[in-house]
Amino acid sequence: MLENFIRQPEKQPDLLALVKKLCHRVSIVFGGGFVEITFDGKIVLVTGGSRGLGRALVEAFLENGASVVTCARHADELETAVGALQERFGDRITGWVADIREADAMEQLVHVAQEHFGGLDILVNNAAFSHSGTGLSLTDEQWEDEWQMKSMAVVRGARAAVPALRTRGGGSIITISAVFDKQPDARFYASSVVRAGVLGLTKLLARELAPDHIRVNAIGAGLIHTPSWEKRYDPTTSSLKRYLEETARAYDVAVQRLAEPEEVANAVLFLASDAASYITGTQLDVDGGLARYL
Ligand SMILES: NC(=O)c1ccc[n+]([C@@H]2O[C@H](COP(=O)([O-])OP(=O)(O)OC[C@H]3O[C@@H](n4cnc5c(N)ncnc54)[C@H](OP(=O)(O)O)[C@@H]3O)[C@@H](O)[C@H]2O)c1
C-alpha cells in the first residue's frame, strides 16, 4: 500500500492525511497490552476554551473523538474560536458565554452538556487569569476574584458535575493548576496561595469520589506560551521571541523555553484517558523542569 503511494505522487496527499489521522491516535504500552487514548463518544466540559491552553484542550479532545462544551466571558472571541472548530468538527463543539466566578455558572455549563450532548464524562477546570501584586498590595477584590476563579469554581464544578458523571458510571475531573502551588512564587502571589488549597481539594475530592469511579487530578503547569504572556510583552522594547527566552531564563526553566499549549494538552489527555485508570489525587507537573521540590 505504501509503495503505491510512493509510486503515485498524486496519492501523496492521501498518505499524509492517513499518517496525520494515525498520529492522532496515541497508544501506550502496558505490561503486555495497549491502551488506546481515544475519546470517541465522550462528553467533555473545558472552561475557558476561547484561546490559550483552553483552546488547545478543546481541539485536542475534538481531534480524539469527544464532544466538547466550552465557555468564556467575551462572546466575540469565543464565537470566532468555536466557529473555526465547528468548520472542522461540526456540531461536536458548542460554546457558551459564562463567567465561572458567578455562583451558578458551572451548574449551567453542566446543564448545557447534558442538554446538548446527553451527559458529561470529563470536566477540565481551565479558565482563570491572574492578578499581579503581593501580599500587601493585592486588594480584597483581587483576592476574592482569585478565590472564586481558582477555588470556588472547582468546588462548584465538582458539585455540578458529579451527579452527571455518576449517571455515566464514572469519569474524570482535571484542574489546570501551576507548580507555584507547591513552590510559591511572588510573581504569581495570589495564585500560589489559592492553588495550594486547590491541591488539597484535589486530594480530598479524589478520596470522596473514588467509590463513584471518578478520578480527580491536577496539572502543575510551569510557563505556557499563551496570549496571557504575549499581553505582558512590550513590542517597543524587544521581539516576542526574545521576551519569551528571557522569561524562561528569569524563571530558570530547565529546558530553557516555555511550553506550547499542545504539550500541556497531551498530558491532560493522558490523565483523562483510561491509560491513567490508577491515577487519582495526583498533580502531574508539566513544567519543563521549572520546579525544584522533591
Ligand atoms: N500561561 C501560563 O504560563 C500558565 C501557567 C500556569 C497555569 N496556567 C493556568 O492555565 C489556565 C489557562 O491559562 P492561559 O494562559 O491559557 O490563559 P488565557 O490565554 O488568558 O486564556 C484564558 C481562557 O479562560 C477564559 N476565562 C478567563 N477568566 C474567565 C472567567 N472568569 N470565566 C470564564 N472564562 C474565563 C478566557 O476567556 P475570557 O477572557 O473571554 O473570559 C480564555 O478563554 C489558567 O488557569 C492559568 O492560570 C497558565
The ligand as an ORCA input file, in Angstrom:
! r2SCAN-3c Opt
* xyz 0 1
  N       0.060     30.538     30.673
  C       0.786     30.096     31.688
  O       2.023     30.269     31.734
  C       0.125     29.329     32.828
  C       0.947     28.769     33.817
  C       0.367     28.040     34.851
  C      -1.005     27.883     34.887
  N      -1.782     28.453     33.928
  C      -3.224     28.288     34.020
  O      -3.701     27.710     32.812
  C      -5.044     28.169     32.571
  C      -5.132     28.761     31.166
  O      -4.218     29.837     31.063
  P      -3.916     30.565     29.675
  O      -2.530     31.055     29.762
  O      -4.339     29.708     28.546
  O      -4.893     31.840     29.786
  P      -5.512     32.763     28.628
  O      -4.746     32.640     27.367
  O      -5.695     34.098     29.241
  O      -6.960     32.108     28.369
  C      -7.865     32.027     29.443
  C      -9.188     31.497     28.950
  O     -10.097     31.458     30.057
  C     -11.185     32.346     29.837
  N     -11.534     32.958     31.132
  C     -10.745     33.707     31.942
  N     -11.410     34.061     33.036
  C     -12.644     33.517     32.922
  C     -13.791     33.543     33.750
  N     -13.818     34.196     34.920
  N     -14.910     32.875     33.342
  C     -14.906     32.203     32.156
  N     -13.846     32.156     31.344
  C     -12.732     32.815     31.714
  C     -10.668     33.338     28.790
  O     -11.715     33.966     28.034
  P     -12.350     35.384     28.531
  O     -11.221     36.296     28.850
  O     -13.200     35.804     27.378
  O     -13.176     35.036     29.741
  C      -9.839     32.406     27.919
  O     -10.685     31.617     27.099
  C      -5.348     29.175     33.679
  O      -5.997     28.527     34.729
  C      -3.966     29.617     34.125
  O      -3.944     30.111     35.443
  C      -1.249     29.171     32.884
*
